Amino acid sequence: MVVNPEIQIGLSNVSLSFAPQARKPLGLRKRREASASNASGQGALRSPILQNISFDVRQGDRIGLIGANGAGKSTLLRVIAGIYEPDLGQIYRNARIAAVLDLGYSMNSEANGETSAVTRCLYEGMHWADIAPVVEEIHEFSGLGEKFYQPVRTFSSGMQSRLGIALSTQFTGDVLVLDEGIGAADLAFLQKARARIEKFLSATGTLVLASHDESLLKSQCTVGIWLAEGKIVEKGPIDEVLASYHAAYKVE
Amino acid sequence: MGTVYAVLFKVPIREFLPYLATGLISWNYISAVLLQSPTSFVEARAALLNIKVPLPALVLRVLVRNLIAYAHSFPVVIAVVLILSPQLYSGTALLCLLQIPVALLLVSICLMPVGYLISALCTKLPDMGQVVASLVQVLFFITPILWPISTLESAKWIYEFNPLYFLTTTLREPLMGNWVGWQIWAADIALAVVGLVAAIVLAPRINRIVPKWL
């Protein structure tokens, strides 16, 4: 693969499918019939999630992924983040990638905010010695005050998402991979979170964002990629892609 | 429990209780790792779907958790031996305790690939966790924990082909103030090699596919 220093992430013909899933639980007899009828044919039903995805992410790109539910947006983000390895095709990474997929995955409902923050730091590969100031920063950003030291299960859902956002936006890389779903935090806090993300982006950060929120897409992204059933339907300037996405839905 | 079996096997309780205590602490470590492995990847589902976590780290997590449990039981077992059979630790026998770290390390190395493979299998087939639990229970009864080996003199094969016999013995002998026999060490090393080879061969495939199974 030609190494272009500008390309931070390159995908070529990436395909991914999950293990065959039966449409519904079958009885033993039906299952045998099903496997017998499949034996001669194409084999078991595989569900392709991504098919032949190719595109490059260059430094400073703001890419917005759009598509219906189940189109493969989140899966594609996970491939970019290195969580799923593609079955076919190649992915090339030349950047540190920070992925925000689910908020607060390191939150343990029995543990308190502080422990959750320490856990996240460890997941991010930090050394024990460097953790304390980062945890303090998370504490401050979350604005939870003394509540930070209470078990997470006693948090209201808004407080949980505050902690989640504080944890998730703490760690940045060269590329920010963001799955929408900012959750139930109050407005003032959302602006704080957005400001943090924008600060990162203004420092020539690269963004790959999956969202259904058009105003967010239009304000943050320059390039749009429209996914449907795991394939790229259209790639181009965000306004054009959004327009043809709408047009397609009107026809349907 | 100790009293019941001491009578049953016609062994003086002063001899039997230390044997039972050292056996149980050893068995508990091994069985807890086996029993907790089926859920080790599933438990970390959220993390695995959000960040690249090396799967063996999750197996290590199970090992460390149970080593901590082991450390908590350790003083109790030592106290039982000192109170009931202090002669076990007389003179040079005390040096046998120095084998414990090596024994724990080697047993952990044996358990690591086993835990890894069980974790992977049970991520795909969660119901296998029940099978593992039943197997461990059966193995408890056929491994010399409750009963002294001497009672099974006529049917040695029952434990001679049981890998868990070697692992528990490795951990128990130092606590009983004995040197672990070279045959036991050799069996452990063989187990570790077989397990590690199997795990290393399967690892690239497992590491790729487990996130998709979650």
Interface residues (C-beta under 8 A of the other chain):
Chain A: F18 A19 R78 A81 G82 I83 Y84 E85 A99 L101 D102 Y105 S106 Y123 E124
Chain B: A46 A47 L48 L49 N50 I51 K52 V53 K124 R208 I209 P211 K212 W213
